[in-house]
């Protein structure tokens, strides 16, 4: 029979090992140089980069990170230490949301010449596969579906560079880019609101403002109190970091693929500033926990700092989108 001390020692060792593994699995990714990474990918695969190649490759890279990083995809883990982790799963979900949005934009806009054109089968597969619940762990598991999405994106990329087959296209037009940026605006606006709700605030209902004929399904209060639960503060923070990490790399890819469009609109500097603001959202968090100080109190509020960078990026993104839509 094992003694009481032996059992306690064994449990302590197992707990320490799981804790160390959780730290390793929970290590947040750094931003990388999209241009260098895409060049390396093209050289390894003997590809000739064409319009859209960088954007597609970046979506593949970001999605591959989700399932190939240390610990793999953690959000659907049912065993320790993954089941006890929350920061990395929140980060993963933020990345996944933006990957889904870009895959949808590629399916509906970037790959189509006009509204009456047919969709690309591989992009349809990729977009649908990415939309499986991130919590799914049984058949089909989220990892397997996301892996299938990556395979479909790679097939599309291979067809994209083919000189013998022109059915796969990526159109770098200002209207296509503007349509995706409009979706990114909504995401960043939502992220900013959720981060700001860390301290709670009263907000007037402005849903119908500006349109006297507008209606809504059911009545709502004229003034609302918006506040994130204390238990969800860190989840919202890390989901926001995941979202901005993904958007940051997608915008870097767009900067390359849509260079001619941006140059024509004299919008390169505007996009560079947005990228710089989003890079600030990825600065190291030196505190062992996400602090939630109130306003100008003694303690920092990491959510409000993040909201500041996100709001600045969103405001600049709106200006950029309007500039692209102008003739």
Secondary structure, DSSP 8 states (H G I E B T S, - for coil): ---HHHHHHHHHHHHHHHHHHHHHHT-------HHHHHHHHHHHTT----TTHHHHHHHHHHHHHHHHSTT---TT--STTGGG--HHHHHHHHHHHHHHHHHHHIIIIIT-SSTTS---HHHHHHHHHHTS-TT--SSS-HHHHHHHHHHHHHHHHHHHT-SS--S------HHHHHHHHHHHHHHHHHHHHHHHTTS-EEEE--TTTT-TT---SS---SEEEE---GGGHHHHHHHHHHHHHHHHHHHHHHHHHTHHHHHHTT-HHHHHHHHHHHHHTTS---SSS--B--TTSSS-BHHHHHHHHHHHHHHHHHHHHHHHH--
